[in-house]
Amino acid sequence: MVYKHTLKADEITEKKYTNDINKTYGTLYNIYGETASSVQFHITDSTANFLRGALYFSVNPNQDSLRPIINYLREDVIQIMETLEWEN
C-alpha cells in the first residue's frame, strides 16, 4: 500500500525496526508530499503475528497545516513499534 502513493509523493523513506528481545521486526514508512497518508508501518514476529497501520486524515492533504500533528502521531507510532510485545 505504501508505494501506491508514489505518484503524489515527493519522497518515501523506510526505517527498519528490530527488537530481538520482544521478537518484533518491522518497517516505518514516512511519505512526504501532498499524499493521502504520511505515515505507515508494519510489524511482525515473523511467525504468527502481523500488524499494519496507516495514518489518514479525512481532509484534503495540506502538509503545511498537517505537519505538526503528523510529527506528533509519528512519534506515537514509533513508541508502539519500539515497545510492542506479543502475547502468546
N, C-alpha and C positions, 0 to 999 in steps of 0.2 A: 504494500500500500504506500510505503514511503515514496518510492520513485515514480508514482503517478503524479506527483507534484512537480516533476522536473520541467514541465512546460512553463510554469509560472515562477519557479524557484530561482533565486539568484545563486544560491549555494546550498548544498546539503552536506552536513558533516556527521560523522559517526564517532561515537566514543564507546569503547568496549568496557564492560564491567565484569570482573571475575572475583568471586569470593569463594575460595575453596573450603573454608570453614562451614559456611552456610549452604554450600553446594548450589550457588546461584551464578548464572552466566548470562549476560545479555548485552544489548546494544541500545544506546540512546542516540536518537537522530534529531539533530537540530536543522530545521528547514527555514532558510532565510528568504525573504521576499514577500510579495503580496500573494500568499498562498492560503488555502483554507485551513491548514494545520501547520503549526510551528514546531511542535514537539511530539515525537512518537517514540515508543520504546517497546522492547520485548525482553522478557527474562524467563529463564528456564532452569531446570535442574538436569537437563539433558536426557532424562529417562521417563518421567511420569507427569511432570507439571510444566505448564506453559502459561504465561501471562503476557498480554499485549495491551498497550494503551496508546491513546492518541488524544491530543488536546485540540478541540474545535470550538469556535465561537459561533453564535447564531447572528452574526453581523457580517457585513462586507469587510474583507481584510483591509486593515489600515495599520501597518506596522508601527508608524509613529505613535499612534494612540494606544495600541495594544502592547507595545514593548514592555512597559513596567509590569503589567500583570503576567505576561508570558514569562518574563525573567523570574518573577516570584513563584509561579507554578512550576517552572522548570526545576527550581531548587527542591520543591516538594517531590517531584518525580525522581530526582537524584537520590533524595533521602529514602524513598521507597526502595529503589534499586539497591542501595548500599546496605539496607537493614533487613530486607525481606528474608524470612525464614519459612521453609515449607513445613507443614505439619504432616506427619505420617499416620 
